[in-house]
């Protein structure tokens, strides 16, 4: 995307802290070596065909924003070697965990990015993705921070631009107010049709869902996750 055509950016990032506890030497080494192989370089021109980014021969490309510890992304990329996956995670410790995992079991259908996902979305070619997953994003519960929620009219515009028609945007959260927020924003946007035929649908995990540590914590604390699926129109 030409810089002059990019949507205006929020003055505050959509994510919180970048670092947690100090990394062990082997984690730092895995991060450095892993970035050499897996990290996307947004200073380069994006390819017309995203499949050329991957070592594997992939038929489609999906994006996961904020993969945390990487449980879901690793599961999906391992079970679907013919699909290319791009994972975004600004939190250094989460990215280090992912790079440790792929050092042990390399994935030829994976790429990662460790900064603001909006930069990546603006870099990607139009209609280049087969799906976007936004799983348990930071809910920013205080009203004064709602502008930092990733689901917003501007970011839904970004999603609509990079997703192919008929692709899926999947959103999971254990925070009721953010689930309602997402339903309302997607309905108002018009490019996303919610896929739910009965009340139980949005509390039923996605097919092949591996679960995550954050989800398990939410359930232990009495919060019921919701799993929304929208189809681009």
N, C-alpha and C positions, 0 to 999 in steps of 0.2 A: 504494500500500500504506500502511495506517495505520502510523505510526511505532512504535506499541506492538507491532505484529505482525512487525516486521522481524527477521530473524535477527541474532544477535550478530555484531559485526564483529571482525576480527583486530586486534590491537594494533599490528601493523606492516603497511604497505601491501604489495600484491602486486607493485608495480613498484619499480624502482630510482630512479636519479636523475631529476630533472625537467628539467634543462637541460644542454645541451652547450656548444659554442663559441658566442660572441656572434653574434647574428643581424645580418645586414645591414639597413640602413634599409628597403629594399624588402620584406624578409621581415617585419619588424615591422609595416609598414603593411598588408601583405596579411593578416597575422594579425588585426589590429584590425578591418579592414573585413570580413574573412571571418567572424569571430565574429558580427558584427551580422546576417549573413544565414544562417549555417549552424549556429551553436551552439545546442544545446538548453538551455532554461531550466528547471532542475529545481525552481525555487521555484514554478512554475505547476503547476496541477493537470494530470495527464496526460490526454490526450484518450481517450475510450472507444475511438475508432477511430484508430489510429496513422497511417493514411494521410492524415489531415487535417494532419499536421505538414509535409507536403511540397507544394511548388509543383506538382509533376507529379501526374497522376492515376495512382496506383500501386495494384496489386492485392494486394500483400503487402509485408511489411517484414522485412529481415534485419539482423543485428547482427554487426559484426566488432570483436573486442576486441583492442586493441594492434596498430593497423595499421602501425606503424613508419613507413617512408617513403611508404606509401600505394600502392605499386605494385599490389597485389592489389585493394584497395578501389576504386581508380580504374578498373581494368580491368573489374571486375564492374559497377560503377555505369554505366559507359559502354556496355557491351554489353547491359544489361538496363534500359532507361529506364522500363519499366513496373513495376519493383520498387523499393521504397524501401530505402535503405541508411543505417544508423546506424553511424558509426565512432567508436571510443573510442581515444584516445591521450594519455596524460598527459605524454609527453615533448615539451616545447615545440618543439624543433627539428623533430621529425617532423610535428607539427601545422602549423608554419609552412610546411613543404614542401608539405603538402596544400593549404593556403590559397593558396599561390602557383600551384599547378596549376589550381585551380578559378577563380582570378582570370582565367587565360588561357582556360580552357574551362569555363564555369559548368555545374553539374549541378543540375537541378531536383529530382532524386530522392535528394539527399544531405543528411544532418544529421550533426553531430559533437558529441562531448563530450570534454572535456580533463581529466577527473579520474578518481577511482577508479570502475571499471566496476560495482562492487557497488552504488554509489549509484544508478546508472542502472537496474540490474536491479531494485532495490527500488522504483523510481519507475514502472516500466513496468506496464501492466495485465496481469492474468492472461491467459494463452493469446493473446498479442498478436503473437508473432514466428513467422515461417516458417522461421527458421534462425539458428544462431549459429556463427560461425567464430572459433576461437582458434588462431592460426597463429604458430608459433615463439615461444611465450611464454617469459619468463625462466625457465630451469630451476631456479634456485636450487640448484646442485649439492651444496652442503654440507648434511649431514644436519640441522644445527642451524637451517638456513633452510628446510627442507621445508615448514614451516607457512605459508610465504609463497607456495608454489605455488598458482596460481589454481585448478587442479582440486582440489577438496576436497568432502567431503560437504555442507557448507553451501552452497557455490557451485553444486554440482550440484542441490541443492534449488531454488536461485534459477533455474537454467536450466529445470528441469522445470516451475516455476510459470509462466514467461513464454512457453515454447514451446507452440505448438499441437500436439495429438496428431498423430503421423506426421511431425513436422518433423525436420530434420537438425541435429545438433551435429557439427561437423567440427573435428578437432584435428590439427595438423601439428607435428612436431618432429624435430630431428636428434640428440636426446639419448635414448639407449636407455632409461636409467633413468626418464626422465619419460614416455616412451611406455608402458612397463610399468606405471608408477604410474597413468596415466590409464586403461589397460585394466582394472586391478584395481579402481579406484575406481568406474568406470562399471558394472562387473559387480556390485559390492557394492551400488550404489545401487538398481538394479532398474528405473529408468525409462528406461534407455538400452540399446538392443540394438545390438551391434556388427555392422556390415555387412561381412562378409568371407567369401567362399566358397572362397578358395584362398590359399596363402601369399604369392603375389605381389601380392595385392590391396592390402596395406597399404604397399607400396613404389611403387605406381603413383599418380602425381599425379592430382588431380581433373580432370575434363573441363574443357577450356578454361583450364587452369592457366597463368598468365602467368609464373610464377617470381618470385622476389624477390632482392634483393641479398644478404640474409642467407643465403638458401638456397644461392646460388651460392658464397658464402664457405665454407659448411659442406661442400659437395661438394669444393671445392678442397682443403680440409683433411682430406679422407678420411672424413667422416661421412656416413652414408646416411640421408636423410630418410624419415620414415614419415608416411603420410596416413591417418588414422583417420576413419571416418564412423559415427555412431551415430544411430539412429532413436528418437524418443521413443515410448514405449509407453503 
